[in-house]
Amino acid sequence: QVEKLPEGNHDPFEIRKTVYRMLAILKALKSVGLNSFLIESDLEEDSQEALKKYIDLRFELLLIEEGIPQWIAHNVALGKSDLYESKYQYALKLAELAKDDAVRVDIMDTFKRVNNILQKNNIQGASQSVSSNTGTISLVPEEKELHTFIQEHVGMISPEDMLVLSKILHLFFDKVTVITDDQNVKARRLNILAQVRDSLQQYFAISFS
């Protein structure tokens, strides 16, 4: 009964234990996703969404309990993929790569900046190809490098790729003004950042709230 999700220590239906058992199963099965369980549940769409949010929260806490840094656990748990084994492996790998403080700061700073810019600016046609907005306009080198990387890694940005992407973004923000008076250029650059966000969201939500 999703309307009786646990609150604090109150869990009369032992849903918390059931969710942990479900996550243990999902962590062990590469090709089985959460949606398979939700479809079989016959719950209404709103109830499925509420249950998924609760499961994602428990998954985040589970990752933290296993020593995954909170910022990684949070973003991976909110990733769109319903394949928790893949999300679990992603979190483990990213945590290993981000042990170095300089790497961690670089990743967090660049992706926080992407998130902040997109939250503060209205994105029109974010899913469109950048080339459809450029016409004969030439991209500056840092803009072109970021666009090329995203086009080559659509939907498959690994933890290793994230490190490369963060360095490309660092150069992009150092050399490129996103919020410029030229509205066409502004829209194009916001579009590129939206594609960065969308390419990552399967396994990393870019949410630092």
ABEGO torsion letter per residue (X at the ends): XAAABBBEABBAAGAAAAAAAAAAAAAABAABBAAAAAAAAGBBAAAAAAAAAAAAAAAAAAAAAAGBBAAAAAAAAABABABAAAAAAAAAAAAAAAABAAAAAAAAAAAAAAAAAAAABBBBGAABBAAAAAEABBBBAAAAAAAAAAAAABGABBAAAAAAAAAAAAAAAAABBABBABAAAAAAAAAAAAAAAAAAAAABAGBAX
